Amino acid sequence: MRNPDSTTRRTVLRAAAMALPLAAARGSAANSTPSVGLIGCGGRGGSLVGALLQATDARLVAMCDLFDEQIARTKQRIGTQSPKAYNDLNELLASDVDAVIIATPPFVHADHFEAAVKSGKHIYIEKPAAVTVEDCKRIMKASDSADRRINITMGFQRRYAKTYRLAKQAHDSGAIGDIRMAHAHFLKTGPSPRSSADRVRPQTDVEKIKRWHIWRDLAGDLIVENNVHCIDVLNWFLGAHPLSAVGRGARTAGRAGDMRDNNNVVFEYEDGVLASLAGSTLGSNSYREVHEQFFGTNGMIETSELHWRHYRGRDDDVLEKSERSTTQDSMEAFVRRIAEGKPENTGVRGAESTLTAILGQMAMDARGEVTWDEMMEG
């Protein structure tokens, strides 16, 4: 697969279709140092392995991407030339690596995840789980079929951050009473077109792999590709996925692609609890404000990448700052579970958070209420 432009739809989008023998879970002995392979050497893949090498003693031994220049760029970025390079993920999965990090475009996640499960490797797969209900169901089915000795972690790294875990412990202890309302927003600067080609819908499979970021059917729209981080936190603190959603979204900046640049969605959970979500890429000059808030009968808890806050009353407001990035926290937790032989499988949970984002997307498309059951049965 050295000539990407000659790659067929089968090899690009269904590269994971070949059945691989289920191997015994690797790296499970206590105090072992797992070997890791990266599948997908784009910007996020580079960030993940950078955090892996900073926060753990895991060994990055392999890298896979359709494009050699992407592999070379990521090697230079993380300051190593030692990982073996692959252009076919099946070859990497057939190697003796203990674990894989999947950081490929979301619209091929289901194919790649199914192949990784069959290989018996420990898996860290970036969010969102997928961009369609059908592919999320595939993720859930593959997760359920996985060997119970392997770790499957979806890239919702806030679940592993110290400040988020402290906030969740406070909530679980009854610190703010029952949650009566929740709010989240993910406001940031938007992308700029890379070239005039970005304004033309990609036609070939290679073009889709290269330019997936700005197209709804490939990335999942703003709410699925980006806001899903906050949505996962809402589901985590509220203890379930929502029953329904209503919302509105718009494109106002005239950017390339067809992704919305702002959205407002309200999810309804059990007992009539509402959680509102505001997402936007309309911020200018590197603006970024991301947090979640939970209002209880006896106070408020706020979570973010930078801190957690517990408001209990006037002159009784405590804030604790984060010590490092949530990505480093999630990489450290993933490697520790492998080394200690204490697996977890978050595939279904991660797919449910992604489905919650898709529910919001569907509500915006319908300009009306869409229920969870309607989405799952449709």
Salt bridges, closest charged atoms under 4 A:
ASP68 OD1 - ARG2 NH1 3.26
ASP111 OD1 - ARG14 NH1 2.89
ASP111 OD1 - ARG138 NH2 2.76
GLU114 OE1 - ARG138 NH2 2.72
GLU126 OE2 - ARG44 NE 3.26
ASP135 OD1 - ARG138 NH1 3.08
ASP147 OD2 - ARG149 NH2 2.66
ASP172 OD1 - LYS168 NZ 2.88
ASP178 OD2 - ARG180 NH2 3.92
ASP205 OD1 - ARG9 NH1 3.34
ASP217 OD1 - ARG201 NH1 3.20
ASP221 OD2 - ARG216 NE 3.38
ASP221 OD2 - ARG260 NH1 2.58
GLU225 OE2 - LYS127 NZ 3.48
ASP232 OD2 - ARG159 NE 2.94
ASP258 OD2 - ARG201 NH2 2.97
GLU289 OE2 - HIS185 NE2 3.47
GLU292 OE2 - ARG158 NE 3.93
GLU302 OE2 - HIS307 NE2 2.77
GLU302 OE1 - ARG309 NH1 3.76
GLU305 OE2 - ARG158 NH2 3.45
GLU305 OE2 - ARG288 NH2 3.14
ASP316 OD1 - ARG312 NE 3.21
ASP317 OD2 - ARG309 NH2 2.85
GLU323 OE2 - LYS162 NZ 3.26
ASP329 OD1 - ARG324 NE 2.62
GLU332 OE1 - ARG336 NH1 2.44
GLU340 OE1 - LYS342 NZ 3.88
GLU344 OE2 - ARG337 NH2 3.08
ASP365 OD1 - ARG216 NH2 2.82
ASP365 OD1 - ARG260 NH2 2.55
